[in-house]
Amino acid sequence: MNKLKIVHVASEISPYIKTGGLADVVRSLPRALKRLGHQVIVIVPYYQTIKQGKFKLEKLNYQEEIILNGYSYPVRFYKTISSDKYPIFFIEQKKLFTSRHKIYGYPDDGLRFSLFNLATLKLLTLIKFKPQIIHCHDWQAGLIPNYLQISRRYQKLFKNTATLFTIHNLLWQGPFDWWRVPPEHKDNGQGLPSIKPKRNRWLNFTKRAILYADIINTVSERYAQEILTKKYGEGLDKYLRRRQTDVHGIINGIDYKIFNPLFDKNLYYCYDYDSLDKKNKNKTALQRKLSLKIGRDIPMIGIINRLTEQKGFELIIQITDYLLRDNLQIVVVGSGNKKYRDFFHKLAKKYPQQVAIITPFSEKMSRRVYAASDLYLMPSRFEPCGLSQMISLRYGSVPIVHQTGGLSDTITNFNPQTGRGNGFVFKTYDPITLLLSINRALETYKYSRIWEHLVWRAMRQSFSWQLPAKKYVVLYRKAIRQHKKMTR
């Protein structure tokens, strides 16, 4: 088959800028697509943290003006070739991006990412790259399908370009909490995005992408079904149901060149499923590092995630005192809500030999906790995909998860009679059910031969990007066919 020309547009890409799993996806999926022989480029904003980092970027000889909200914004462009040999382009706008200390969370985020979308289309014309598909990741790239469908100028420039919009998390739809938008300011999604400053603030980028993208997908098969319902649809379920045949689910993958305990330089001791004694050495080393009670037989529960309500921390708060009556340890790595940070700091003071928190998030310490922990706790209220549970499997930390979204697609309940399953799953989202699931895991942990076999099987599972990348190519070709039908 003909090889495709593909553009990925996103707000993050690892290792240049990362706040969550999106950055890992935007790094690894293009790599997998390139290995399949396709031509791939990535476009992201140029943030202050990138400028301050130790990255060698080439400044391109283009200086353009983007007109938005009645103002002219000068933009410059940078380029680098990733270690995987595909180009990454960075869009610089000093006032809106490069001078800012944070990546998100500004009142003018609507303006910032509107400009990023327009500058992306401008860059593609400057470098004369004519893609067959623009893959738009999450709301920050959500206006591109809108422009390509509605603007006569862009219809002409990108006549043969289809769009695919990936929903990484439907909760986030633009530069605001969608549920707080006054009814009179709700974006109806019709026509071109408003250039008026007051209207620009209320743009629903995700809604517009759902209305105008050729194909829509999300990051697990179950979540693709869940978002069609009122419970998980975040106010957009009726628009998704109208396009139900165009909504697909593809589970994310894990890049085992990055997440692999056999050669992870962050670990105290490298290991694989045939050298689990070295995994125990990682536990002892981490216990010593964090001043926890040292003991190989003390079950350690790792929690590595954003400290937000979505990730199930309200449930965890309600059960920790019950859990810590037993001889176990809890180690938390993450950044986020001050309420949860304060809770775990107080808990660590109360139980200094059983509890530790590492905040802000540290990549090095997260890997060490994956390697040291016996159990990985991820009781998310909802979870579009989740990468952490797949990483934990490779590091031999057995997941405890809520049956939702991508957690349901990747983790199956362990049955001690048959030996099948790779984790512990609870269905009802409440603290008692979670506690029962944890206790079941701890009871299984007591049987060392059964537990070792469970860990061995978990580590041998593969969630690589090879299969998801092939599925994305199928979706790209479907988007291209649909686009051709619409433009005839």
C-alpha positions in Angstrom: 0.0 0.0 0.0 1.0 3.6 -0.5 2.9 5.1 2.4 1.2 8.1 4.1 2.4 11.6 4.9 1.2 12.3 8.5 1.4 15.3 10.8 0.9 15.0 14.5 -0.2 18.2 16.3 -0.1 18.3 20.1 0.7 20.5 23.1 3.3 18.1 24.5 6.0 15.7 23.4 8.5 13.8 25.6 11.3 14.4 26.4 11.0 18.1 25.4 7.8 19.0 27.4 5.7 16.6 29.5 2.9 17.0 32.0 1.3 13.5 31.5 0.8 10.5 29.2 0.0 12.6 26.2 3.6 13.5 25.8 4.6 9.8 25.7 2.0 9.0 23.1 3.1 11.9 20.8 6.7 10.7 21.0 6.1 7.0 20.6 3.2 6.7 18.0 5.2 8.7 15.3 8.2 6.5 16.0 6.0 3.3 15.4 4.5 4.9 12.3 7.9 5.7 10.9 9.0 2.1 11.4 6.0 1.1 9.3 7.5 3.2 6.5 5.3 6.3 6.7 6.5 9.9 6.6 5.8 11.6 9.9 6.4 15.1 11.4 5.3 16.5 14.8 4.4 20.1 15.6 4.3 21.5 19.2 4.5 24.9 20.8 7.9 26.3 21.9 7.7 26.8 25.7 10.0 28.5 28.0 11.0 25.2 29.6 12.1 23.9 26.2 14.1 27.1 25.6 15.8 26.7 28.9 16.5 23.0 28.4 19.6 21.4 26.9 18.1 20.8 23.5 19.8 21.6 20.2 17.2 23.2 17.9 17.6 24.7 14.5 16.0 28.1 14.0 14.2 28.2 10.6 14.5 31.2 8.3 10.8 32.0 8.5 9.3 34.9 10.4 5.6 35.3 10.0 2.7 37.3 11.4 -0.5 35.6 12.6 -3.5 38.0 12.9 -5.9 37.1 15.7 -8.3 39.1 17.8 -7.4 42.1 15.8 -3.7 41.9 16.8 -0.6 40.8 14.9 1.5 38.1 16.6 5.0 37.4 15.2 5.9 33.7 15.2 9.2 31.9 14.6 9.9 28.2 14.0 12.4 25.8 15.2 13.2 22.2 14.1 15.0 19.2 15.4 15.4 15.6 14.3 14.3 13.2 17.1 16.4 10.3 18.1 14.0 8.2 16.1 14.8 10.2 12.9 11.5 12.0 12.4 11.3 15.9 12.4 9.8 17.8 15.3 8.9 21.5 14.7 8.4 24.0 17.4 6.3 27.2 17.1 7.6 30.2 19.0 5.5 33.1 20.0 7.3 35.0 22.8 4.3 36.8 24.4 2.0 33.8 24.5 4.3 30.9 24.9 8.0 31.4 25.3 7.8 34.0 28.1 5.3 32.0 30.2 6.4 29.9 33.2 3.6 27.4 32.9 2.3 25.3 30.0 -1.4 25.7 30.7 -3.6 27.5 33.1 -3.7 31.1 31.8 -6.9 33.2 31.2 -5.9 33.6 27.6 -5.3 29.9 26.9 -8.0 30.1 24.2 -6.0 32.8 22.4 -2.7 30.9 22.9 -3.9 27.7 21.3 -6.0 29.3 18.6 -2.8 31.0 17.5 -0.9 27.6 17.7 -3.5 26.0 15.5 -3.3 28.8 12.9 0.5 28.9 13.0 0.6 25.1 12.5 -1.3 25.5 9.2 1.0 28.3 8.2 4.1 26.3 8.9 2.9 23.4 6.8 2.6 25.8 3.8 6.0 27.3 4.5 7.8 23.9 4.5 5.7 22.7 1.6 4.6 19.6 3.4 1.3 18.4 2.0 0.0 15.8 4.5 -2.7 13.3 3.7 -3.7 13.2 7.3 -3.4 15.7 10.2 -3.6 13.9 13.5 -4.9 16.4 16.1 -4.3 15.4 19.8 -6.8 16.7 22.4 -8.4 20.1 22.6 -5.2 22.1 22.1 -5.3 21.0 18.4 -9.0 20.9 18.1 -9.6 24.0 15.8 -7.6 22.5 12.9 -10.5 20.3 11.6 -12.8 23.4 12.0 -10.6 25.6 9.8 -10.0 22.9 7.2 -13.7 22.3 6.8 -15.1 25.8 6.9 -12.4 28.3 5.7 -12.3 28.6 1.9 -8.7 29.5 2.1 -7.7 26.3 4.0 -10.1 24.2 2.0 -8.1 25.1 -1.0 -4.6 24.8 0.6 -5.4 21.5 2.2 -7.8 20.0 -0.3 -6.4 16.5 -0.1 -5.8 16.5 3.7 -8.0 14.6 6.1 -8.2 15.0 9.8 -8.3 12.6 12.8 -9.1 13.9 16.2 -8.0 11.9 19.3 -9.7 12.5 22.6 -7.2 11.7 25.3 -9.5 13.0 28.0 -13.0 14.3 27.2 -13.1 16.2 30.6 -10.8 18.9 29.1 -12.5 20.7 26.2 -10.8 24.1 26.1 -9.3 26.9 28.2 -12.0 26.5 30.9 -14.0 24.0 32.9 -16.8 23.3 30.5 -19.4 22.8 33.2 -18.8 26.4 34.5 -19.4 28.1 31.2 -22.6 30.3 31.5 -25.4 29.1 29.2 -25.3 32.3 27.2 -21.6 31.8 26.4 -21.7 28.2 25.4 -20.0 27.6 22.0 -22.5 26.2 19.5 -19.6 25.2 17.3 -21.0 26.7 14.1 -18.9 28.5 11.5 -15.3 29.7 12.0 -14.0 30.3 15.5 -14.7 33.8 16.7 -11.8 36.2 16.6 -13.4 38.5 19.2 -11.5 38.3 22.5 -14.6 37.7 24.7 -15.9 34.9 22.5 -12.5 33.4 21.9 -12.3 32.7 25.7 -15.4 30.4 25.5 -14.4 28.4 22.5 -15.0 24.7 22.9 -12.1 23.3 20.9 -13.1 19.7 21.5 -16.7 20.2 20.4 -15.6 21.8 17.2 -13.2 19.0 16.5 -16.0 16.5 17.1 -18.2 18.4 14.6 -15.6 18.8 11.9 -13.0 16.1 12.0 -13.2 13.3 9.4 -12.7 10.6 12.0 -12.8 10.7 15.8 -11.0 8.3 18.1 -10.2 7.9 21.7 -7.5 5.9 23.5 -9.4 2.7 24.5 -12.2 0.7 23.0 -14.3 0.8 26.2 -13.8 4.6 26.6 -15.0 5.0 23.0 -18.3 3.4 24.1 -18.5 5.2 27.5 -18.3 8.7 26.0 -21.4 8.0 24.0 -23.3 8.0 27.4 -24.5 10.9 29.5 -22.4 9.6 32.5 -19.1 9.9 30.7 -19.9 12.2 27.8 -19.0 15.4 29.6 -21.9 17.3 28.0 -20.8 16.3 24.4 -22.4 12.8 24.3 -25.3 13.8 22.0 -22.8 15.2 19.4 -20.7 12.0 19.7 -23.8 9.8 19.3 -24.7 11.7 16.1 -21.3 10.6 14.7 -21.2 7.2 16.4 -20.0 5.4 13.3 -17.0 7.7 13.1 -16.0 7.2 16.8 -13.3 4.5 17.3 -11.2 3.3 20.2 -7.5 2.3 20.0 -5.7 1.4 23.2 -2.4 3.2 23.6 0.9 1.3 23.7 4.0 1.4 25.8 7.5 2.1 24.4 9.6 -0.7 25.7 12.8 1.1 24.7 11.9 3.6 27.4 9.9 1.5 30.0 11.9 -1.6 30.5 13.5 -2.7 33.8 16.1 -4.8 32.0 18.0 -1.6 31.0 16.4 1.2 32.8 19.2 3.4 34.1 17.0 5.0 36.8 16.8 1.7 38.8 19.1 0.6 41.5 19.3 -2.9 39.9 18.1 -3.9 36.5 16.1 -7.1 36.1 13.6 -9.0 34.0 11.0 -11.7 34.7 13.8 -14.3 35.0 15.7 -12.4 37.7 13.0 -11.3 40.2 15.4 -11.5 43.1 16.9 -8.2 41.8 13.4 -6.6 41.9 13.5 -7.4 45.6 16.8 -5.6 45.9 15.2 -2.5 44.4 12.6 -2.6 47.2 15.2 -2.8 49.9 17.2 0.1 48.3 14.1 2.3 48.0 13.1 1.5 51.6 16.5 2.6 52.8 16.3 5.8 50.6 12.9 6.8 51.9 13.6 5.8 55.6 10.9 3.2 55.5 11.1 0.0 57.5 13.3 -2.4 55.6 11.9 -5.8 54.8 11.5 -7.8 51.6 8.3 -9.4 52.8 6.5 -6.1 53.5 4.1 -5.6 50.7 4.7 -2.2 49.1 1.9 -0.4 47.2 3.0 2.2 44.6 0.8 5.1 43.5 2.3 7.0 40.6 -0.1 9.5 39.0 -1.4 13.0 38.9 -2.9 13.9 42.2 -6.4 14.6 41.0 -9.9 13.5 42.0 -10.2 11.6 38.7 -7.5 9.2 39.7 -9.5 7.9 42.7 -7.8 9.8 45.5 -11.1 10.5 47.3 -11.5 6.7 47.7 -7.9 6.2 48.8 -8.2 8.9 51.5 -11.1 7.0 53.1 -9.3 3.7 53.5 -5.6 4.5 54.2 -6.0 4.3 58.1 -7.6 0.9 57.7 -4.9 -0.3 55.3 -2.0 0.9 57.5 -3.1 -1.2 60.4 -1.5 -4.0 58.5 2.2 -4.5 57.8 2.4 -2.7 54.5 3.9 0.4 52.9 2.5 3.0 50.5 4.8 5.2 48.3 3.2 8.0 46.3 4.9 9.9 43.4 3.0 12.7 41.7 2.2 16.4 41.4 -1.2 18.0 41.5 -4.0 19.0 43.9 -2.7 20.6 47.2 -5.4 18.8 49.2 -3.9 15.4 48.2 -0.3 16.5 48.6 -1.1 17.7 52.2 -3.0 14.6 53.0 -0.1 12.3 52.1 2.5 14.6 53.8 0.4 14.3 57.1 0.1 10.5 56.6 3.8 10.2 56.2 4.4 12.0 59.4 1.9 9.8 61.2 3.3 6.6 59.7 7.0 7.4 58.9 8.0 3.8 58.4 5.1 3.0 56.2 4.3 6.0 54.0 6.4 8.2 51.8 5.4 10.9 49.2 7.6 12.2 46.4 6.4 15.5 45.0 6.7 17.1 42.6 6.7 14.3 40.1 10.1 12.8 39.4 10.7 10.5 36.4 13.6 8.8 38.1 11.7 8.2 41.4 8.6 7.0 39.5 10.7 4.3 37.8 12.2 3.3 41.1 8.8 3.0 42.7 7.5 0.9 39.8 10.5 -1.4 40.3 10.3 -1.6 44.1 6.5 -1.9 44.6 4.6 -5.2 44.7 1.3 -3.6 43.9 0.3 -0.6 41.8 -2.9 1.2 42.9 -4.9 3.0 40.2 -8.6 3.3 41.3 -9.5 6.0 38.7 -13.2 7.1 38.7 -12.8 7.1 34.9 -9.8 6.5 32.7 -9.7 7.0 28.9 -6.6 4.7 28.6 -4.0 4.9 31.3 -0.4 4.1 30.7 0.7 3.6 34.3 -1.0 0.3 34.7 0.7 -1.0 31.6 4.1 0.3 32.8 3.5 -1.3 36.2 3.0 -4.7 34.5 6.3 -4.6 32.8 8.0 -3.7 36.1 6.3 -6.5 37.9 4.0 -4.3 40.1 0.6 -5.9 40.0 -2.2 -3.4 39.3 -5.3 -2.8 41.4 -7.8 -0.9 39.2 -11.4 0.2 38.8 -13.2 -1.5 35.9 -13.5 1.5 33.6 -12.1 2.8 30.3 -8.6 1.6 29.3 -8.1 0.0 32.7 -10.9 -2.5 31.8 -9.3 -3.1 28.4 -5.9 -3.9 29.8 -6.3 -5.4 33.3 -8.2 -8.7 33.9 -9.1 -10.0 37.4 -6.8 -12.6 38.8 -8.3 -16.0 39.4 -6.2 -18.1 41.8 -7.9 -21.3 40.7 -7.1 -21.0 37.0 -4.0 -18.7 37.3 -5.5 -16.4 34.7 -5.6 -12.6 35.0 -3.0 -9.9 35.5 -4.4 -7.8 38.3 -7.1 -7.1 40.8 -10.3 -5.3 39.5 -13.2 -3.8 41.4 -16.5 -2.9 39.7 -18.3 -0.6 42.1 -16.7 2.8 42.6 -16.8 3.1 46.4 -14.2 2.8 49.2 -15.4 -0.5 50.6 -15.2 -2.3 47.3 -11.7 -0.9 46.7 -10.6 -2.0 50.2 -11.9 -5.5 49.5 -9.9 -5.6 46.3 -6.7 -4.5 48.0 -7.2 -7.1 50.8 -7.7 -9.8 48.1 -4.4 -8.7 46.5 -2.6 -8.7 49.9 -4.0 -12.1 50.7 -2.7 -13.5 47.4 0.7 -11.9 48.1 1.1 -14.2 51.1 1.4 -17.2 48.8 4.8 -16.6 47.4 4.8 -19.2 44.6 1.4 -18.0 43.3 2.5 -14.4 43.5 5.8 -15.0 41.8 4.0 -16.7 38.9 1.5 -13.8 38.7 4.4 -11.3 38.5 6.3 -13.4 36.0 3.2 -13.6 33.7 2.5 -9.9 34.1 6.0 -8.9 33.0 5.8 -11.1 29.9 2.7 -9.3 28.6 3.2 -6.9 25.7 1.4 -3.7 25.1 3.8 -2.4 22.5 3.0 0.3 19.9 3.3 -2.1 17.0 -0.4 -3.1 16.8 -1.9 0.3 17.8 0.2 2.0 15.1 -1.2 -0.4 12.4 -4.7 0.3 13.7 -4.1 4.0 13.4 -3.0 3.5 9.8 -6.4 1.8 9.1 -8.2 4.8 10.6 -6.1 7.3 8.6 -7.0 5.5 5.4 -10.7 5.6 6.4 -10.5 9.3 7.2 -8.9 9.9 3.8 -11.6 8.0 2.0 -14.3 9.9 3.9 -12.7 13.2 3.1 -12.5 12.4 -0.6 -16.2 11.6 -0.6 -17.1 14.9 1.1 -15.0 17.0 -1.2 -16.2 15.5 -4.5 
